[in-house]
């Protein structure tokens, strides 16, 4: 009988301590801040691109993190937390709706860019999957009939999937 009473007391004390720990846990200051991971693949003409340089920027906080794709074309970059391991490092927090720009340079004039927003809703994961397709810049001087183009393309985005031209932005040509 005495052993049962002692066991109950130990269990009760353990439960009391655990309850106090759990109850005070949310009140502890959060040192790590919310982290948000951006990950995905970089593609060119339907193929994954290894060793592409990837820059991820939170335009609301100014935080910039960089990395490279691995041999399978996968990149994984985490935003939030301290900017470095030093004591005077800037501490970044991610907030719901922050604009995040993913810029990729795969070399050989192949670049790509995607813009997304952080989703920190209660059911949202702490990551966002963003695949980026890179393309080569192309500036024609004549149309397909051989006629000189009277406007200069300021920016041209060509689909790397071989679908064709996605966007033309023109500026009038003055000679």
HELIX and SHEET records of a PDB file:
HELIX    1   1 UNK A    2  UNK A   25  1                                  24    
SHEET    1   A 3 UNK A  47  UNK A  48  0                                        
SHEET    2   A 3 UNK A  36  UNK A  44 -1                                        
SHEET    3   A 3 UNK A  74  UNK A  79 -1                                        
SHEET    1   B 3 UNK A  47  UNK A  48  0                                        
SHEET    2   B 3 UNK A  36  UNK A  44 -1                                        
SHEET    3   B 3 UNK A 127  UNK A 129  1                                        
SHEET    1   C 3 UNK A  47  UNK A  48  0                                        
SHEET    2   C 3 UNK A  36  UNK A  44 -1                                        
SHEET    3   C 3 UNK A 132  UNK A 133  1                                        
SHEET    1   D 5 UNK A  64  UNK A  68  0                                        
SHEET    2   D 5 UNK A  53  UNK A  58 -1                                        
SHEET    3   D 5 UNK A  99  UNK A 107 -1                                        
SHEET    4   D 5 UNK A 110  UNK A 117 -1                                        
SHEET    5   D 5 UNK A 135  UNK A 136 -1                                        
SHEET    1   E 2 UNK A  81  UNK A  82  0                                        
SHEET    2   E 2 UNK A  91  UNK A  92 -1                                        
SHEET    1   F 2 UNK A 151  UNK A 158  0                                        
SHEET    2   F 2 UNK A 165  UNK A 172 -1                                        
END                                                                             
